[in-house]
Structure formats: C-alpha cells, structure tokens
Amino acid sequence: MGEPAGGSRRRPLRTVDVAGETGYSVQQVRDLERLGVIPPAARSSNGYRSYTPLHVRALRAYRGLAGAVGPVAARQMLAELRTETLAEAAAAVNGVHVRLARERDEALRAQEALRAIQAEANTPEFEHDGDAMTITELAGALHVRPSALRFWEQEGLVIPERVTSLRARRYGLPAIRAARIVAALRSAGYGIAAAREIMESLHRLDGPEDAQHILRQRLDQIAVRTVALLRAGADLAAVVASTQEPTAS
C-alpha cells in the first residue's frame, strides 16, 4: 500500500501520492474529497484511503477550472460532471469556453467604444457647447429608454446640465459624452459598479488612460482564466469520459 505514484499506474495511490502529483497538500486533498470535487476514495481494510489516477486528473482539472470560473463554481461543476451524460458534460465544459470568449468580446467592444468616443470628443465640432438635448432626444440617439438615463443619473453616472422646475432635464455636451460612454459600456455587458469605476477614472487627471488601463487589465485577467481552462483540457476530458464508465476502480 505504501508504493509511490511513480510505480505501476494500477497500484492504489495514497493521499500523499495524490498530493505530490497535484501540488495540493494532504489536507487539501481530503478537504476537496469532502467537498465532492473528487469521488470518495476507496478504503483499505486498515482504513487508509486508496485513490486512482482518475482522482489525480480530477484534482488537476479542478485547479484549472477554478482558475477559469472560481473555486465555488468549479466545485459545483465537477460534482455535476460525474452525474451527467457525455453530451451534457461536454456541453458544460464548452459553455465555459463560450462564456470566456463572450467576456473577451464584450471587453474589446467596450475598449473600442471608449477609443472612438475619446477620438470624437477631440474633433472640432465637439469644442462648441452650442447644443443640448432633452432626455427624450438623448434616449432616442442612444437607443435606450428615458428611464435608463434617469437610473444612470440616480447612480451618479450621467448628470444633466440642469433640471427645470418642471423636472425637464437638459443634457449639455459633457453629459452627452458621459451618456454615450455609459451606453457603450452597458451594451458591452458591464454592470453599474464596473461602469462607475470607469466613469470615475475619466474624471481624474489621466482619466482616459486610467479607463483604458482598467479595460486592459480585464482583458489580461480573461486571458489568464482562458489559459487555465486550456491547461485543464486533457484532465477535464478524462473526467468527462469517466462518466460513461460503469465504475472507476
């Protein structure tokens, strides 16, 4: 029972062997088993845990998956993979790839929108504060509802130039530019908190540069998560394939 993992792959693996092959501590292996990341280990007559190479692959898959979607979602997904059909399990893994690709596309669209708006703001026609828009006009130009503009105002993202005694809002060029940036970010999938972070950075001395930096950081984070998922690919495939096996002894 005390053979190291480097021997025959048919030999049972001890907890310490699994820890050595996955980079987790012995306690982490036990904890992840308890959380359902890997199936329960068999027990020998003396009570010691007995693992298989599939346990090792499941833990490696978990490491990559956790880097891609977070540890909580990774735990849930691996537990579900063991009870799903091959088609369902494959679709779940593919869904993570699709989600990351969508997040990257959204970040790129927001980045491009911000560049375009900044470039437009530097053109001569934007140097004259001759035009203002009503809430209805601005909502129509942005293809959003007036209620969205009121909500953005409530959240401090877009502030009208003035509100008359009849509560009629007028938006000058600074507010129009802000509304266009918020609309671009929202259409790219950014939540209110993320949009606020970018808008606040635009009001600082190096606002546009800070905003672009935030977007570049997001793209970098998505790239790291994507690489983590790719590294887990073969191990995830083994876990998915094992769902079709009668037993994993």
C-alpha positions in Angstrom: 0.0 0.0 0.0 3.0 2.3 0.5 4.2 2.3 -3.1 4.8 5.8 -4.6 2.8 7.0 -7.5 5.7 6.6 -9.9 5.2 2.8 -9.9 2.6 0.9 -11.8 -0.4 3.0 -12.6 -2.7 0.2 -11.5 -1.5 0.5 -7.9 -3.7 2.3 -5.4 -2.5 5.8 -4.6 -2.1 7.1 -1.1 -3.2 10.6 -0.1 0.4 11.7 0.0 0.9 10.4 -3.5 -2.1 12.3 -4.8 -0.9 15.4 -3.1 2.6 15.1 -4.6 1.1 14.7 -8.1 -1.3 17.6 -7.9 0.5 20.2 -5.8 -2.2 20.2 -3.1 -1.4 19.4 0.5 -2.6 16.2 2.1 -5.2 18.1 4.0 -6.4 19.9 0.8 -6.8 16.6 -0.9 -9.0 15.4 1.9 -11.0 18.6 2.0 -11.6 18.6 -1.7 -12.8 15.0 -1.5 -15.2 16.0 1.3 -16.5 18.9 -0.9 -17.2 16.5 -3.7 -14.5 17.7 -6.1 -13.3 14.1 -6.4 -15.3 11.0 -5.8 -14.9 9.3 -2.4 -11.7 7.3 -2.1 -12.0 3.6 -1.5 -10.9 2.4 2.0 -8.5 -0.4 2.6 -9.0 -2.9 5.4 -6.9 -0.8 7.7 -9.0 2.4 7.0 -6.5 4.2 4.7 -7.7 6.0 1.7 -7.0 4.4 -1.7 -7.1 6.7 -4.8 -6.8 6.1 -8.5 -5.2 8.1 -11.4 -8.7 9.5 -12.1 -8.7 11.2 -8.7 -5.4 12.9 -9.7 -6.8 14.0 -13.0 -10.0 15.3 -11.4 -7.9 17.4 -9.0 -5.8 18.8 -11.8 -9.0 19.6 -13.7 -10.3 21.4 -10.7 -7.2 23.6 -10.4 -7.6 24.8 -14.0 -11.3 25.1 -13.8 -11.1 27.1 -10.5 -8.7 29.5 -12.3 -11.2 29.9 -15.0 -14.5 30.2 -13.2 -13.6 30.4 -9.5 -13.4 27.7 -6.8 -17.1 27.6 -5.9 -18.3 27.2 -9.5 -15.6 24.7 -10.2 -16.6 22.5 -7.3 -20.2 22.5 -8.4 -19.3 21.8 -12.0 -17.0 18.9 -11.3 -19.6 17.3 -9.0 -22.2 17.7 -11.7 -20.0 16.3 -14.4 -19.8 12.9 -12.7 -23.6 12.5 -12.8 -24.3 13.8 -16.4 -24.3 12.1 -19.7 -21.3 12.5 -22.0 -23.2 15.1 -24.1 -24.3 17.1 -21.1 -20.8 17.1 -19.6 -19.2 18.1 -22.8 -21.7 20.9 -23.3 -21.0 22.2 -19.7 -17.2 22.4 -20.4 -17.9 24.0 -23.8 -20.1 26.5 -22.1 -17.1 27.8 -20.0 -15.1 28.4 -23.2 -18.1 30.2 -24.7 -18.5 32.4 -21.6 -14.9 33.4 -21.6 -14.9 34.2 -25.3 -18.1 36.3 -24.8 -16.5 38.2 -21.9 -13.4 38.9 -24.0 -15.6 40.2 -26.9 -17.5 42.4 -24.6 -14.3 43.9 -23.1 -12.9 44.5 -26.6 -16.1 46.2 -27.7 -16.1 48.5 -24.7 -12.4 49.3 -25.3 -13.1 50.2 -28.9 -16.1 52.2 -28.0 -14.1 54.2 -25.5 -11.4 54.9 -28.0 -14.0 56.1 -30.6 -15.7 58.3 -28.1 -12.5 59.9 -27.0 -11.4 60.5 -30.6 -14.7 62.0 -31.4 -14.5 64.3 -28.4 -11.3 65.8 -29.8 -12.8 66.8 -33.1 -13.6 70.5 -33.7 -17.4 70.1 -33.8 -17.2 68.9 -30.2 -15.5 72.1 -29.0 -18.6 74.2 -29.2 -21.2 73.9 -26.4 -24.0 75.0 -28.7 -26.3 72.1 -28.5 -28.1 70.5 -25.6 -30.5 67.6 -25.7 -33.7 66.7 -23.8 -33.9 63.4 -22.1 -36.2 62.2 -24.9 -33.7 63.3 -27.6 -30.7 61.8 -25.9 -32.5 58.5 -25.2 -33.5 58.3 -28.8 -30.0 59.0 -30.0 -28.6 56.3 -27.7 -31.4 53.8 -28.4 -32.2 53.5 -24.7 -35.3 54.3 -22.7 -35.5 57.6 -20.8 -35.8 55.5 -17.6 -32.3 54.3 -18.2 -31.0 57.8 -18.3 -32.8 58.6 -15.1 -31.4 55.5 -13.5 -27.8 56.4 -14.6 -28.5 59.9 -13.1 -29.6 58.2 -9.8 -26.3 56.2 -9.8 -24.2 59.3 -10.5 -23.1 58.1 -13.9 -24.7 60.8 -16.1 -25.7 64.2 -14.6 -28.0 66.6 -16.6 -26.8 70.1 -17.1 -29.9 71.3 -15.5 -33.3 70.3 -14.4 -36.1 72.9 -14.6 -38.9 73.5 -12.2 -41.0 71.2 -14.4 -38.3 68.4 -13.9 -37.3 68.7 -17.6 -33.8 67.6 -18.0 -31.3 69.2 -20.4 -28.0 67.5 -21.3 -25.0 69.5 -22.4 -22.1 68.1 -24.3 -20.2 66.8 -21.2 -23.3 64.9 -20.1 -24.0 63.6 -23.7 -20.4 62.3 -23.9 -20.8 60.6 -20.5 -24.1 59.0 -21.5 -22.6 57.7 -24.7 -19.7 56.0 -22.8 -22.1 54.5 -20.3 -24.3 53.3 -23.1 -21.3 51.6 -24.8 -20.2 50.0 -21.5 -23.7 48.7 -20.7 -24.2 47.3 -24.1 -20.9 45.5 -23.8 -22.1 43.8 -20.6 -20.6 46.0 -17.9 -22.5 46.2 -14.7 -23.3 49.5 -13.0 -20.4 49.1 -10.5 -17.9 48.5 -13.3 -19.2 51.3 -15.4 -19.0 53.6 -12.4 -15.3 52.7 -11.9 -14.5 53.6 -15.5 -16.5 56.8 -15.4 -14.8 57.9 -12.2 -11.5 57.3 -13.8 -12.4 59.5 -16.7 -12.9 62.4 -14.3 -9.3 62.1 -12.9 -6.3 63.9 -14.4 -5.4 60.9 -16.6 -9.0 59.7 -16.8 -9.0 58.2 -20.3 -5.7 56.5 -19.8 -6.9 55.1 -16.5 -10.1 53.8 -18.1 -8.1 52.1 -20.9 -5.9 50.6 -18.2 -8.9 49.1 -16.4 -10.1 47.6 -19.7 -6.6 46.2 -20.5 -6.5 44.7 -17.0 -9.8 42.9 -17.6 -8.6 41.5 -20.9 -5.4 40.3 -19.2 -7.5 38.6 -16.5 -9.7 36.9 -19.1 -6.6 35.7 -20.9 -5.2 34.2 -17.7 -8.5 32.4 -17.0 -8.6 31.1 -20.5 -5.1 29.7 -20.3 -6.0 28.0 -17.0 -9.0 26.3 -18.7 -6.9 25.2 -21.6 -4.3 23.7 -19.3 -7.1 21.7 -17.6 -8.4 20.4 -21.0 -7.0 16.9 -21.1 -7.8 16.3 -17.5 -11.3 17.6 -17.9 -11.7 15.3 -20.9 -10.7 12.3 -18.8 -13.3 13.3 -16.1 -16.0 13.7 -18.7 -15.1 10.4 -20.4 -15.2 8.6 -17.0 -18.9 9.5 -16.7 -19.5 6.7 -19.3 -17.6 4.1 -17.3 -19.6 1.7 -15.1 -17.1 2.1 -12.3 -13.8 3.8 -11.6 -11.8 1.3 -9.7 
